[in-house]
Structures are given as C-alpha cells and as structure tokens.
Amino acid sequence: MSTKKDKFNKKDNQYMYLALRLASARQGLTGKNPSVGCVIVKNDEIISIGQTGYNGIPHAEYNAIKNSNENLKGSKMYVTLEPCNHYGQTPPCTNEIIKNKISEVLYSINDIDKNVKGKSFKILKSKNINVKKGLLKKDVSNFYTPYFFNRRNMIPYITGKIAISKNNLIYSKGTKKITDIYSDKWTHFLRYKNDSLMISYKTLNKDNPKLNCRLKGLDKFSPKRIILDNNLEMKTSSYIFRTATKDNTIIFYKNADKIKISIFKKKGVQLIKSNLIKDKYFDLKLILKKLYNLGCRNLLIEGGNDLSNSFLKNKLFNQFYLFKSSKNLSKLVTYKDFNCFKNLSQNYKTKSKINTKLGKDSITLYKR
C-alpha cells in the first residue's frame, strides 16, 4: 500500500482501505457510474459507511451521510473517488458534505469525468473544509482501471474466458463439462461481476447454455445476454430464446429474412442490425461502441475458439481467464482444438495463477 508520511497516518490508510473494500464489493454492479466506497469517522471511530447504489445511484457519499444516526459536524470523510459536484441523476455530493458540516474530506484520486475532475477540491476548500487527496493512490487507481478505460475509449472493459482440457481441447463430442465445480463457481462469479456476456449463435446452438449467475443469492445479478447471430440461426427451442426479453437479451444480426426477424421481435428480443467486414465477420469495434451507448460497461466473452481468436487478433481483451482442466478429452470423436496460445502470449504482458484452493483445475489470468 502507498502512503505519504507528510499527509497521512496509519489510521488514514486503514479507513481508506475499508472504503476501497466497500467499492470493490459493488464493482460491476453500478451501471454507468463508478463504484465508490465511503467511510465517515468522528473521534477516531467509524460512525457510518456507504457504497454506490446498484445501477449507480445514490452515490456512496450520500448513502454514508444518510446511513448515519449521529451529528456529522466535525467528522472526517474517506472516499475512494473525488466527490461529484454537479447535478446529474442526483444532486452534488459536495452539497451534502457542506450541508452536514463535515470538517475534512480525504479522497484518493480525481474523477476522470470532465464535469467533476479537480473541481471538488476547490469547492470544498472554499467552504473551509480541509481536503486531502492521494491516499492509497496506487491501489485505488488500479481498482478504477475499468472505469478509466470506459471513459477514455467509450467501449466496455472486456474480459475473456475459455475452458480447455488438459490436452488443449475445448470440445469433444459426448463430453459436456470440462472443468470441475470450483472452476464453475469462479465462472459464475465472473458473470456476477460483469453486466453483459457475449457468445456466438454457434456456441449457443451447440451447448444450449443459460449464461446466468447461479451463485446462491446472486441470481438477480445475471448479466445481459449478447448474441452474435448474422442470419438469426439461434434455435427457438434454446433456453436463451425461451427466456428472452427486451431487457435481458440483445442479438446482433445482418442478413436475416423478414419472417425470422418477426419471430424474434414478437418474442421481445432486442435486435440490432450491424455491419459485417468483408461480408463475413461482424465489426466488433462498432458493436462494442453500440453496447457502450446502451449502458454496457463490463463485458464478459464466453465464446469458443473462433470468437476468442477474433477478439485476441483485434487486441480487444483487457484481460483473459484461461481455465485448464486436469482431465484429457478424446480425439477419437468430433473435437475442437484451442489454438489461441500464440495470441495470448503475444498480447499480454503479465499472467498470474488464480488459486481457488480447491479442485484440480488451473486458472491463469492474462492482463495487459
């Protein structure tokens, strides 16, 4: 952890670390807004905490203030990101801070939003509030990497995930499951932490997946399903089609006939006509921009070899999870190799093992 001896003490670090933990718990669940954590302290005791609300509102500072049963005059607020200072979906958090006579605000880093960046420091200072920034700057900056990426590039932060056998197969006819139960739980955790999930119609028709989060108590945080299906060849008997609504399913297509389009629209699926490159492949960058405009901020790709390769070749993954089973699959029946290893090694600077502490599978995380 980073410290600045001239500004911050050990307790400051502890309080900000707690704020960061609060923000981490809501990561991926706050819609278009960043996940923020807030801790309010008075007389060296924590009197309130707050997090950004689900879907982005209310803000963490507002929640922490409203959660308190004590007079906040003379208190200190620790917040991971610069408090907002303009009217949006909610009033400015700086107004709430000033109104409740909080005497000191410590935030880690400036917001990247041009409406906010650097302005809150001056606003709070002008009201004789002691303001400090830079506490746990490195840790907090790392946490906000997806948010900064979103705002700078106007596309979702993209996580790839694929499961392979010990002998590098992703599919062998007659074998449905490759990984063990502990790897499956990690997959569902990734679904919980991403607001959208993309596959191709080929994977959908072959596996008939549910693409939801099945961790106990977290099913309501299942991601929106994004399907790439040029000719609308998705099986109407599939689970995804049967459970599709305009709120949970988007299909990108190009050349479907009117009858199919009518069937999918009657079901309530959100259809988006999209361009192809060389009349063959979807323009992934265009699709990502469209998804961002629709509110997608964290996208998980659970495609097969082809879709994963397309994202790798276009250098679109921000991080990639490679799940490797401890068992081999047979090549005596129809099978499919995973051949993205070269792209993985060329496109990522670091890789680390994820230790589930249980099971025999290995999970490797590749990051830029």
N, C-alpha and C positions, 0 to 999 in steps of 0.2 A: 504494500500500500504506500502511496505517496503522501508525504507530509511536508509542511512548511513550518519550521520551528518558530519563525518570527510571527506567524499569524495564528497557528492552530495548535491545540494541545491534544493529548491522548483521548480525552473525552469527546472533543470535537470529532475526531476520527471515528469513534465508536458510534456516535449519533448519526453521522453521515453514512456510515456503513449500514446501519439499520434502515435508513432512508433508501439506500440502494437496494437492499434486500426486498423492501416493500415494492419498489419499482419493478424488480425482477419478477416478482410473483404475478404481475399483471402484463408482462411482456407478451406482445402478440394479441392481446385481448382488448386493446383500447382504440380500435378503429384507426381513423386518420390521425389522431393525436398521439404524441409520445406517451409512454408510460412513465409516470413520475412518482417518487416517494417523498413523503414529508414527515418530519418529526418535530414536535414542539416541546421545548424544555423550559422549566421555570424552577429556580432554586436548585439546580442540578438534578432535577427529577423530570422524567418524561411524563407530560400531562396529556398528550394527545398524539395520534398518528393519523396519516391519511394516504390514500393511493388514488391515482386517476381512476375514475369510474369505468365500468365496462362500456365499450363503444366510445370512450373518450371524454365523457362528462359525467358528473362535475370533475373539476381539476383537483389534484391532490391537496393543494394548499387550502382550498375551500372546504374540502372534506375534513381535513385536520382541524380547521377552525371550528366547524360545526360539530365535530365529534367531541370537543372539549366541554367539560362541565365547570371549568374554572375561568376566572377573570384572566385574560391573556395579557393584560398590561404588564410590561417589563419582561416578557418572555422572549425566548430565542427560537427562531425557526430554522431548521435544517432542511433543505430541499435540493434534490439532485440536479434540477434544471432551472434556469432562470425563470422566475415567475412571469406570467403573462401580464401585459399592461394595456391591452386594447380590448374592445368589445367584439366578441365573436358569437359563438353559441352561448357563452356565459359572460358575465361582467368581468372586468380585470381582477386578477388575484391581488395585484398591488393595492387596489382599493380596499379589499378585505383586510389586508395586512395593516394598512394605515388606520382604518376604522377601528380595528381591535387593539391598537396601540402596542403592537409587538415592537420591542425595542431593538432587536438585532436579527438580521437575516443572513444566513450563510448558505450560498448555493455553489454548486461545483463548477458548472460551465455555462457559457452563454447559449441561448437557444439559437438555432440556425435560421429560424423564421425571421424574415426582414422586418416584420411588424413588431417584433419583440427585441431582437438582438441588441444587447448593450444598453437599452433604454431604461430598463427597470432599475438598474444600479443608480442612475441619475434621479429617477422619480423618487425612490425610497430615500436616498441621501438628502434630497430637498426637503423631506419631512423629518429630518433629524433622526433617521433610523440608521444604525450602524450596519453597514453592508460589507460582507467579505465574500470573495469567490476564489475558486481554485482548490478547494478541499477535495481530496481523493480524485483529482482531475483525471489521472490516467485510467483508473478503474471505471469511472463514470463515462469517460469518452469511449472506452471500449464497449460499454453497455449500449451506448446510443449509436453504434456503428450502423445498424439497420435504418434507424430514423434519419441519420445524416445522409445515408445513401439514397433513401427515398426522396428527400427534399432536393438533393443535388441533381439526381438523374430522372426524377419523375417516373420511375418504374418500381415495381415491388422488389424487396430484398428476397433473393431466390435461393432456396435450399434444395439440393438434390438428394435423393435416397434410392438405393437399389440393393437388393439382396441376392447373393450368389452362393453357390455351393462351394465346397472345398476345392473341387476341380473346375471352378470358374464357369459354371452353367447357371443361367437364370431361369431355365425352363427345361423340364423333361416330362414327356407325356406320361400321365399316370401319377405324377407326384405334384400335389397341390401346394404343400407347405415346405419351405426350405429351412427357415430359421426356427429357433425354439421360442418358448413362451416369453422369455425375458427380453429377447430382441423384439418380439411383437409388442410388448408393453412400451418399449422405447419408441417404436413406430407410432403408437397411439399418443405418446407424449408429444412427438413432433407434430402430429395432427392437431393436438390441443393448442400448440404454440404458434400455429400458422392459420391465418384467416381464410386461406384458399388452398386448394390442392388440384393439381393438373395431371391428367393422364390422356392417352390417345384412345380412340374407339377400339383399336386392336387389343389393347390390354383389357379394356372393359369387356369386350365380347369373349375373350379367352378366359378371364378369371372371374367375371361377374362379381367384382368387389363392392363393398359397402362404402368405403372411403370415409367412414366416420370415426370419431373418437369413442372407444369403448372402455376407457378407464372409469371406474366407479365414481359417479357423481359429476363427471366432466363431459357427459354426452352432449349437453346443450352447447358446448363449445366446439362442436364438429365443424370442420372447415367447409366453405362453399366449394362445390364440385365444378371444375373447369374441364371440359372435354373438347379435344381437337378431333373433328369428325367432318372431313371435307364433303362427303356425299350423304351425310346423316344415315350411316350404316349401323348405328347403335341398335342392338336388339331391344325391341319394345318389351320383351319379357324380362329384361335385366332389372336388378334391384334399383340401379340409379334412375332408370326411366320411370319405374313404378312409383318411386318416392320423390320425383322431381317436382319442384315448384319454381316460380319466378324468382324466389328469394334464395334458393339453395343450389341452383344449377344453371350454368352458362355453357352453351355449346357454340364453338366457332366452326363455321362451315363456309363452303364456297359454291359448290355445283349441284346442290340437291334439287330434286324436282318439286313441283308445287304440291303434290299430294303428300309427300313426306314432310314438307315444311308445315302444311296444315295440321298433320297428325301431332307434330311436336309442339306447335303453338297451342293447340287445343289442350294439351297436357299441362301447359303453363310454363314450359321451359323457355328460358331467355335465349333466343337465337341471335347470333351476331355474324353477319356476313363479313368475311375477311379475305384479304388478297393472298394470292399464292406467289411464290418465287419460282420462275421458270415453269409455271403451270403444274408444279409438283409439290412444293413444300410451303407450309404456312410461313408468313413473315412474322417470326417470333417477336422481334423488337416492336413491331406495330401492335401485336396482341398484348404485349406487356404494358405498353403505354395506355392502351384501352382499359386494361384491368386496373391500372393505377387510377385512371379517371373514374372508374366505377367504385373506388374505395379500397381496392386490394393493396395491402402494404407488405404482407409476408406470404410468399407463395412457396408451397412445397411441391416438388416434382417427383411423383412416384411412377414414372414411366418405365418402359422397357429399354432395351439396348438402343433402339433407334432414336427414341425421343431424348434419352440421356445424352447420346452422342451429338445430337443436333444442338443441345444447349451447351455442351462442352466445346464443340467446334466454334460456336459463336461467342465463347467466353462469357456466358450469361450467368453461370452459377456463382454465387458469392461463397457458398460452402457446400460440401458434398459428403454425405454419410455412406460409406461402403460397409454393408453388413455381410459378413462371411460365415457361412455355416460350417459346422465341424464334420458334416457328412458329404459324401460324394453322391452325384446323381448319375444315372445311367446314360450312356451314349448309344445304347443298343436300340433305342426308340427315338422318335422325333425329339430333337433337343435344340437349344439355342445357346450359343456362347456369349459371354460378356467380354467385349473386346475394347473397352474404353480405357484400359490401363494406361496406354501411352498418353492419351489426352489428360488423364488425371495427373500424371507425373509432370507433364509439361506446363500445366496451367495453374498449379498450386504451389505456393512457397513452403507451406508447413503442413504437417499431418500429425495427428495425435490419436492415441488409442482411448476409446471411451470404455471405462471399466464398469460394467454392470454388476460385478462382484458375484454374479450368479450365472449359471449356464455355461456352455462351451463355445458359443459363437463369439466372434470378434467383431468389434465395430470401430472403424477408423474414420476420423473426421479430417477432411482436407479443407484448408482455408487459404484464401488469398493473402 
